[in-house]
Amino acid sequence: MKMIIHIFFTLSLVSSISFASVQDFCVADPKGPQSPSGYSCKNPDQVTENDFAFSGLAKAGNTSNIIKAAVTPAFAPTFPGINGLGVSLARLDLASGGVIPLHTHPGASEVLVVIQGTICAGFISSANKVYLKTLEKGDSMVFPQGLLHFQLNSGKGPALAFVAFGSSSPGLQILSFALFANDLPSELVEATTFLSDAEVKKLKGVLGGTN
């Protein structure tokens, strides 16, 4: 019985490897259906070199907003050549005092590299242990998949970083927006966060939440 299980596992592994190498790439077709594994493949006859190049990270993002920060993603919808390859990129611009609030990427781990300025970054483990580090130019930090993490410009001038993800569609959920930027009833937010009614309504007012 053990031998049968071993053979089945080996065949399954070989099959998955073979399937992955059946085609060189799967350029995303944003107009087609999307599944947990990514976008459907563009017709190979319509694929060009432009699908494998992206220039959007060269331009600074607009940091004139409540968080004084901007994230420019290079994910499958805008960079179709990375679809299914398990990688993606983003540019992170932080004005003075700018912050990327606590958030998670349910689909990928993240590596950040500081290009300019000083960034205080950290994440919280599932055991609620905090890992915090001040990063200077040239420093990098990894954020494990699914864990809450943040980046804060702790320097005197603007900060710039580039991040890489282990997925072409890492996903994103910002904690404060999830709580206060939707129509989740205030009484439920209060009950689950131990915040007062005044505090919840204030944060909903700032972030555009209702109810």
Disulfide bonds with the S-S distance in Angstrom:
Cys26-Cys41 1.92
